[in-house]
Amino acid sequence: MSESDAWHAGIRYHTQDSVHIILLGPPGSGKGTQAIRIADRYGIPHISTGHILREAARSGTELGRRVGATIAAGSLVSDDLITDIVRARLHERDAASGALLDGYPRTIAQAVALDAMVPQDGVIVLLLRVHEEEIVRRMRRRRVCQSCGITQTVPDADAAEAGHCPRCGDPLVRREDDDPDIVRRRLRTYAALADPLIAFYKDRRCYAAVDGLQPPEQVTTALFSHIARIRGDGAPPPADD
Ligand SMILES: [Zn+2]
């Protein structure tokens, strides 16, 4: 059977050196930025659960209808359903050499399901470690332009006058979500799920934690070198530029 036939038959096909990277980290840790950099460097798709759920709901497929119905009912998407969606996404051609998973697995049940889905020796788990109060501090300094939506960091978290958007000149405001109490609540919700997941992975050879408080470029460098070490490469792959 050709590779193409295997795809159409829904048979899992991963290249010999496929790499599936799971990126864990609290909201506000810079995870989104790092996810994009890793996916770019390794030429693998960045699979964000939030994004594929929205995509699936729009797709009109059987899975998509189940997602749409769940969201419409105001329910959380179950482990089984999100696992079916991620499995289907990983079977797409662009994920043949792996993927960067952002938002999956979120529970132990999902982590167990992922182990059955991809070759375990190709899984790399990376945690961005950032102290809760540092995230609260970062979020307090974040302002967003009401008109064009760009995000800025202001020097003084308590300044009444937050300044103006460098692009359009409209006032910068604090998002309600960035309020310290709301940020702390979000971080507790995150930790309740993430702590058991970290315990599930942390003794594996494929697991590494990176200090997320470093400047973003240094975080990226640290992540790349862990990936290279875990994969047994001598060095990270050469940069494109
Ligand atoms: Zn603006």
Residues whose N, C-alpha, C, O or C-beta is under 5 A from the ligand:
A	BS01	ZN	C145 S147 C148 G149 C165 R167 C168 G169 D170
